[in-house]
């Protein structure tokens, strides 16, 4: 067993393989009261193996089980798993969301090329989003994609940026705001919907809250530095207008689409 802290929550993990603890080493803690307990059983490992289409080691499957359990239990702490790449620039977090293979990692590299040390990666693939004190935070986790980009940090989340290739839309890089209603279907593809009605309702409530409080954008990009420049300029120039109704959509509109 080991304890680690993710998204400000101290988690006790009853593990079977030592490699899982090594995988989480940057998040280990032993001096805080435990707020969540996670245990991997043989039944859970078998279910995870049935879901996995390729051959996988027990350690890998156990790691997936642990994070799945953490993500589900995090709902009780107003947090949830988001499939996205999150960067921090000048103290603000931006989440880039897209289907696999679209180019999220390439776009992050362009931000790093553009801004240098002013940009760090909070998580390259599977961060947690947690609401605390009226603010959504992007939180690093060890589960972060093949590049291994992650940091044990919690950073205020300032925008959601849905990414698509400019080549699929006339070839011109561009960025436009999305209402909460327009962003809802895109967001639902990037979250883990629990199997029980109560947990699913909680997840949808948090997704609705995220869309209501966080501006969403659609970015058509290519692999040029100009794509990162456009995204950075647009997000920073609109910082003072993050909560305008034109970006959020009405409450009735959000509830009608998400819940």
TORDO-538313 format. One record per residue: residue in three letters; x, y, z of N, C-alpha, C in turn. Coordinates in steps of 0.05 Angstrom, whole numbers. Example, Ala and Ser with C-alpha at 12.3 -4.5 7.8 and 13.67 -1.06 7.14 Angstrom:
# TORDO-538313
- residu/n.east/n.north/n.up/ca.east/ca.north/ca.up/c.east/c.north/c.up
- ALA/264/-114/156/246/-90/156/264/-66/156
- SER/257/-45/142/273/-21/143/258/1/157
//
This chain:
# TORDO-538313
- residu/n.east/n.north/n.up/ca.east/ca.north/ca.up/c.east/c.north/c.up
- UNK/17/-24/0/0/0/0/18/25/0
- UNK/8/46/-13/22/71/-13/1/94/-13
- UNK/9/118/-7/-8/141/-8/3/161/-27
- UNK/-14/175/-41/-6/196/-60/-27/218/-59
- UNK/-18/241/-69/-36/264/-70/-40/273/-98
- UNK/-65/273/-107/-73/283/-134/-96/301/-131
- UNK/-96/324/-144/-117/343/-144/-124/352/-115
- UNK/-103/353/-98/-107/361/-71/-119/340/-53
- UNK/-123/316/-62/-135/294/-47/-114/273/-40
- UNK/-112/265/-15/-94/245/-6/-107/217/-10
- UNK/-95/200/-26/-107/175/-34/-90/151/-24
- UNK/-102/132/-11/-89/108/-3/-94/87/-24
- UNK/-73/75/-35/-76/55/-56/-66/28/-46
- UNK/-84/8/-47/-76/-19/-40/-70/-33/-66
- UNK/-44/-34/-72/-35/-44/-98/-24/-73/-96
- UNK/-21/-85/-120/-11/-112/-121/17/-113/-133
- UNK/24/-94/-150/50/-94/-163/66/-69/-154
- UNK/92/-73/-150/109/-50/-141/112/-29/-162
- UNK/111/-37/-187/115/-18/-209/95/5/-209
- UNK/71/0/-199/50/20/-198/59/43/-179
- UNK/70/36/-156/80/56/-138/102/72/-150
- UNK/120/59/-165/142/73/-178/131/92/-199
- UNK/110/84/-213/97/100/-234/86/126/-222
- UNK/77/125/-197/64/148/-183/84/162/-165
- UNK/110/157/-167/129/167/-147/129/197/-144
- UNK/124/212/-165/124/242/-162/100/252/-147
- UNK/81/235/-140/57/243/-126/54/231/-99
- UNK/74/216/-90/72/202/-64/72/222/-41
- UNK/57/215/-20/57/231/4/51/213/28
- UNK/60/221/51/55/204/75/49/220/100
- UNK/43/245/96/40/263/120/13/276/121
- UNK/-8/265/107/-34/277/106/-55/256/113
- UNK/-78/264/124/-100/245/129/-111/235/102
- UNK/-116/209/101/-126/196/77/-155/205/72
- UNK/-161/214/48/-188/222/41/-202/203/21
- UNK/-186/185/9/-198/167/-10/-181/141/-9
- UNK/-195/118/-12/-182/92/-12/-189/78/-38
- UNK/-168/66/-50/-172/52/-75/-159/24/-73
- UNK/-174/4/-80/-163/-24/-79/-169/-38/-105
- UNK/-149/-51/-116/-152/-66/-141/-156/-95/-134
- UNK/-178/-106/-143/-185/-134/-138/-180/-150/-164
- UNK/-179/-176/-161/-176/-194/-184/-199/-191/-204
- UNK/-223/-186/-193/-246/-182/-211/-243/-157/-228
- UNK/-233/-136/-215/-229/-111/-230/-208/-114/-251
- UNK/-186/-128/-244/-165/-133/-264/-175/-150/-288
- UNK/-192/-169/-282/-204/-185/-303/-222/-169/-321
- UNK/-237/-151/-309/-255/-134/-325/-238/-115/-342
- UNK/-216/-104/-331/-199/-86/-346/-186/-101/-370
- UNK/-178/-126/-365/-165/-141/-386/-185/-147/-409
- UNK/-210/-151/-402/-231/-156/-422/-236/-131/-439
- UNK/-232/-107/-427/-235/-82/-442/-212/-75/-459
- UNK/-189/-87/-454/-164/-80/-468/-161/-98/-492
- UNK/-158/-85/-516/-157/-100/-541/-130/-112/-547
- UNK/-109/-102/-534/-82/-112/-540/-71/-126/-515
- UNK/-50/-141/-518/-37/-155/-496/-26/-134/-477
- UNK/-29/-139/-451/-20/-120/-431/-11/-134/-406
- UNK/9/-123/-392/19/-135/-367/-1/-130/-345
- UNK/2/-145/-323/-14/-141/-300/-10/-113/-288
- UNK/15/-104/-288/22/-78/-277/7/-56/-293
- UNK/7/-58/-319/-7/-38/-336/-37/-39/-330
- UNK/-48/-62/-329/-77/-64/-324/-84/-54/-296
- UNK/-67/-59/-277/-71/-49/-250/-71/-19/-249
- UNK/-52/-7/-264/-50/22/-265/-76/34/-276
- UNK/-87/21/-298/-112/31/-309/-135/28/-289
- UNK/-136/6/-275/-156/2/-254/-155/23/-233
- UNK/-131/29/-224/-128/49/-202/-138/76/-211
- UNK/-131/84/-236/-139/110/-244/-169/111/-250
- UNK/-180/89/-259/-209/88/-264/-224/92/-237
- UNK/-215/78/-216/-227/81/-190/-224/109/-179
- UNK/-200/120/-182/-195/147/-173/-214/167/-187
- UNK/-216/164/-213/-233/182/-228/-262/181/-219
- UNK/-272/157/-214/-300/153/-205/-304/165/-177
- UNK/-285/160/-160/-288/170/-132/-283/199/-130
- UNK/-269/211/-150/-263/239/-149/-288/256/-153
- UNK/-309/244/-164/-335/258/-168/-345/268/-141
- UNK/-341/254/-120/-350/262/-93/-335/287/-84
- UNK/-313/293/-96/-297/317/-89/-299/338/-111
- UNK/-320/337/-127/-325/356/-149/-302/356/-169
- UNK/-293/332/-175/-271/329/-195/-278/307/-214
- UNK/-265/308/-238/-270/287/-258/-247/286/-278
- UNK/-245/263/-291/-225/258/-311/-233/271/-338
- UNK/-213/285/-350/-218/297/-376/-196/288/-395
- UNK/-204/278/-418/-184/270/-439/-176/296/-453
- UNK/-153/306/-446/-143/331/-457/-113/334/-452
- UNK/-101/352/-466/-73/360/-460/-75/388/-448
- UNK/-63/391/-424/-65/417/-410/-38/429/-406
- UNK/-35/454/-414/-10/469/-410/-15/492/-391
- UNK/6/501/-379/6/525/-362/23/546/-376
- UNK/12/569/-380/27/592/-391/21/617/-375
- UNK/41/629/-364/38/653/-347/19/649/-324
- UNK/19/625/-312/2/620/-289/-26/611/-295
- UNK/-33/609/-321/-60/601/-329/-59/574/-344
- UNK/-79/557/-339/-81/531/-353/-100/532/-376
- UNK/-93/520/-398/-110/517/-422/-111/488/-429
- UNK/-135/478/-433/-140/450/-441/-145/448/-470
- UNK/-130/431/-484/-133/426/-512/-146/398/-516
- UNK/-169/397/-529/-184/373/-531/-188/365/-561
- UNK/-184/340/-567/-188/330/-594/-187/300/-594
- UNK/-197/287/-614/-194/259/-616/-165/251/-621
- UNK/-158/228/-613/-130/219/-615/-120/221/-644
- UNK/-95/230/-646/-83/233/-673/-88/259/-687
- UNK/-103/277/-674/-109/303/-687/-85/322/-686
- UNK/-69/320/-665/-45/337/-663/-43/354/-638
- UNK/-55/345/-616/-53/360/-591/-24/362/-582
- UNK/-9/340/-583/19/341/-574/36/359/-592
- UNK/31/358/-618/45/376/-636/39/405/-630
- UNK/14/411/-624/7/439/-618/20/448/-592
- UNK/22/430/-572/36/438/-547/65/444/-553
- UNK/78/428/-569/106/433/-576/109/461/-589
- UNK/90/469/-605/91/495/-617/88/517/-596
- UNK/72/513/-576/70/533/-554/97/535/-540
- UNK/110/512/-535/136/513/-522/157/526/-539
- UNK/155/522/-565/173/536/-583/168/566/-583
- UNK/143/573/-581/136/602/-582/143/616/-556
- UNK/137/603/-533/140/617/-507/162/607/-490
- UNK/175/586/-498/198/576/-483/191/567/-455
- UNK/206/576/-435/203/567/-407/177/578/-395
- UNK/163/596/-408/138/606/-398/116/585/-400
- UNK/121/564/-414/101/542/-418/111/517/-405
- UNK/94/504/-388/99/477/-378/74/461/-383
- UNK/77/435/-384/55/417/-388/45/406/-361
- UNK/20/411/-355/8/401/-331/2/371/-334
- UNK/-9/364/-357/-14/336/-363/-18/333/-394
- UNK/-6/313/-405/-8/310/-434/-31/295/-445
- UNK/-48/282/-427/-69/266/-438/-94/263/-420
- UNK/-89/258/-394/-112/251/-376/-110/266/-350
- UNK/-114/293/-350/-114/308/-325/-140/304/-310
- UNK/-141/312/-285/-165/315/-271/-173/345/-270
- UNK/-199/350/-271/-210/377/-268/-225/377/-241
- UNK/-218/395/-224/-231/396/-198/-240/425/-191
- UNK/-264/427/-181/-274/453/-173/-268/457/-143
- UNK/-255/480/-137/-249/487/-110/-252/517/-107
- UNK/-267/526/-86/-270/554/-80/-280/570/-104
- UNK/-299/558/-119/-311/572/-142/-294/573/-166
- UNK/-273/557/-168/-255/558/-191/-249/529/-200
- UNK/-248/526/-227/-240/500/-238/-209/499/-240
- UNK/-197/478/-230/-169/474/-231/-162/450/-249
- UNK/-142/453/-265/-130/430/-280/-109/418/-263
- UNK/-110/392/-259/-92/379/-240/-76/357/-254
- UNK/-50/357/-249/-32/337/-260/-37/310/-248
- UNK/-32/289/-263/-34/261/-254/-11/246/-267
- UNK/-4/222/-256/16/206/-269/7/194/-296
- UNK/-19/193/-300/-30/182/-325/-32/204/-346
- UNK/-13/204/-365/-9/228/-381/-2/223/-410
- UNK/-5/199/-420/1/194/-448/29/185/-453
- UNK/35/178/-478/60/166/-485/84/184/-482
- UNK/80/211/-483/103/229/-480/112/231/-451
- UNK/95/224/-432/102/225/-404/101/253/-393
- UNK/87/271/-405/85/299/-396/66/301/-373
- UNK/75/307/-349/58/312/-327/73/327/-305
- UNK/58/340/-288/70/355/-266/50/354/-243
- UNK/60/351/-219/43/350/-195/36/378/-188
- UNK/15/388/-200/7/416/-197/-23/419/-201
- UNK/-34/441/-190/-62/449/-194/-61/478/-204
- UNK/-72/482/-228/-70/508/-241/-98/517/-249
- UNK/-106/543/-244/-132/552/-252/-137/548/-282
- UNK/-159/535/-289/-165/529/-317/-180/553/-329
- UNK/-169/565/-350/-179/589/-362/-195/585/-388
- UNK/-190/563/-402/-205/559/-427/-203/530/-436
- UNK/-223/522/-451/-224/497/-465/-220/503/-495
- UNK/-201/490/-508/-196/494/-536/-199/468/-551
- UNK/-220/465/-567/-224/441/-583/-209/444/-609
- UNK/-193/424/-615/-173/427/-637/-182/409/-660
- UNK/-179/421/-684/-183/405/-709/-162/415/-729
- UNK/-158/399/-749/-137/406/-769/-148/426/-789
- UNK/-133/447/-794/-142/467/-813/-145/455/-841
- UNK/-130/434/-847/-132/421/-873/-160/409/-878
- UNK/-174/404/-856/-201/393/-859/-222/415/-863
- UNK/-213/440/-862/-232/463/-864/-221/485/-881
- UNK/-213/479/-904/-203/499/-923/-174/506/-920
- UNK/-160/496/-901/-131/500/-899/-123/525/-884
- UNK/-142/542/-876/-134/567/-863/-136/564/-832
- UNK/-115/572/-818/-116/570/-789/-135/592/-779
- UNK/-152/585/-760/-171/604/-749/-181/594/-722
- UNK/-192/612/-707/-202/606/-680/-227/621/-675
- UNK/-247/608/-664/-273/621/-660/-285/612/-633
- UNK/-300/629/-620/-312/621/-595/-336/602/-599
- UNK/-340/585/-580/-363/567/-580/-381/573/-556
- UNK/-407/572/-561/-425/574/-539/-424/548/-523
- UNK/-434/548/-499/-435/523/-483/-450/501/-497
- UNK/-472/508/-511/-487/489/-525/-471/476/-548
- UNK/-456/493/-562/-440/483/-584/-417/465/-574
- UNK/-407/472/-551/-384/457/-540/-392/431/-526
- UNK/-418/429/-519/-427/406/-502/-421/379/-514
- UNK/-430/376/-539/-426/349/-552/-397/342/-555
- UNK/-380/362/-560/-351/358/-562/-340/349/-535
- UNK/-349/363/-514/-338/356/-487/-346/328/-478
- UNK/-371/320/-484/-380/294/-475/-364/271/-487
- UNK/-351/276/-510/-334/255/-521/-307/252/-506
- UNK/-301/271/-488/-275/272/-475/-277/267/-445
- UNK/-300/257/-436/-302/251/-407/-310/222/-403
- UNK/-306/212/-379/-313/185/-372/-340/185/-359
- UNK/-359/172/-372/-386/171/-361/-389/146/-344
- UNK/-395/149/-318/-397/126/-300/-421/108/-307
- UNK/-420/84/-296/-441/65/-303/-466/67/-286
- UNK/-465/80/-263/-488/82/-246/-502/109/-251
- UNK/-529/110/-249/-544/134/-254/-535/158/-236
- UNK/-531/152/-211/-523/174/-192/-497/186/-200
- UNK/-477/169/-206/-450/179/-213/-451/193/-240
- UNK/-467/183/-259/-469/195/-285/-482/223/-283
- UNK/-502/225/-265/-515/251/-261/-495/271/-250
- UNK/-478/263/-231/-458/280/-219/-438/289/-240
- UNK/-429/270/-257/-410/277/-278/-422/298/-297
- UNK/-447/294/-305/-459/313/-323/-463/340/-310
- UNK/-469/341/-284/-471/366/-270/-445/381/-271
- UNK/-423/367/-266/-396/380/-267/-389/389/-295
- UNK/-396/373/-315/-391/381/-343/-407/406/-349
- UNK/-431/407/-341/-448/431/-345/-436/455/-331
- UNK/-426/451/-307/-414/473/-293/-389/483/-307
- UNK/-373/464/-317/-348/472/-331/-355/489/-355
- UNK/-375/481/-370/-382/496/-394/-394/523/-387
- UNK/-408/524/-364/-420/549/-356/-400/570/-346
- UNK/-377/560/-336/-358/578/-323/-332/582/-339
- UNK/-328/565/-359/-303/566/-374/-308/570/-403
- UNK/-296/590/-416/-300/594/-444/-289/571/-461
- UNK/-303/566/-483/-295/545/-502/-289/557/-529
- UNK/-269/546/-542/-260/556/-568/-257/533/-587
- UNK/-259/538/-613/-253/519/-634/-229/529/-649
- UNK/-208/513/-650/-183/521/-664/-178/503/-688
- UNK/-176/514/-711/-168/500/-735/-138/506/-738
- UNK/-121/487/-735/-92/492/-735/-77/475/-755
- UNK/-52/483/-760/-33/467/-775/-8/464/-758
- UNK/14/456/-770/38/451/-754/57/475/-755
- UNK/47/498/-762/63/522/-762/62/536/-735
- UNK/83/552/-729/84/567/-705/61/588/-704
- UNK/50/594/-727/28/613/-729/3/603/-715
- UNK/-1/577/-714/-24/566/-700/-22/571/-670
- UNK/2/567/-659/5/573/-630/3/602/-625
- UNK/13/619/-643/12/648/-639/-17/657/-639
- UNK/-33/647/-658/-61/654/-659/-76/646/-634
- UNK/-71/621/-625/-85/612/-601/-77/629/-576
- UNK/-51/633/-573/-42/649/-550/-53/677/-551
- UNK/-52/690/-574/-62/718/-576/-92/719/-571
- UNK/-107/700/-582/-136/700/-578/-143/696/-549
- UNK/-131/677/-536/-137/671/-508/-130/693/-489
- UNK/-107/706/-493/-98/727/-476/-113/753/-481
- UNK/-120/758/-506/-135/783/-513/-163/782/-503
- UNK/-174/758/-499/-202/755/-490/-204/748/-460
- UNK/-181/751/-446/-181/744/-418/-201/760/-402
- UNK/-205/785/-408/-223/802/-393/-252/797/-400
- UNK/-258/781/-420/-285/776/-428/-292/746/-425
- UNK/-279/733/-406/-283/704/-404/-311/696/-395
- UNK/-325/713/-381/-351/705/-370/-374/719/-384
- UNK/-370/730/-408/-392/742/-422/-412/721/-431
- UNK/-438/728/-431/-458/709/-440/-454/698/-468
- UNK/-442/713/-486/-438/704/-513/-420/679/-514
- UNK/-402/677/-494/-385/654/-493/-397/631/-477
- UNK/-414/637/-458/-424/617/-440/-450/604/-450
- UNK/-467/619/-464/-494/609/-469/-511/613/-444
- UNK/-537/614/-447/-554/618/-424/-555/593/-407
- UNK/-563/597/-381/-565/574/-363/-585/553/-373
- UNK/-607/563/-383/-627/545/-394/-616/529/-418
- UNK/-601/543/-435/-589/530/-458/-570/508/-449
- UNK/-553/514/-429/-533/495/-420/-548/470/-408
- UNK/-567/476/-390/-581/453/-377/-596/436/-397
- UNK/-607/449/-417/-622/434/-437/-605/416/-453
- UNK/-579/422/-456/-562/406/-473/-546/386/-457
- UNK/-538/392/-432/-521/374/-417/-537/356/-399
- UNK/-557/366/-385/-570/349/-365/-596/336/-376
//
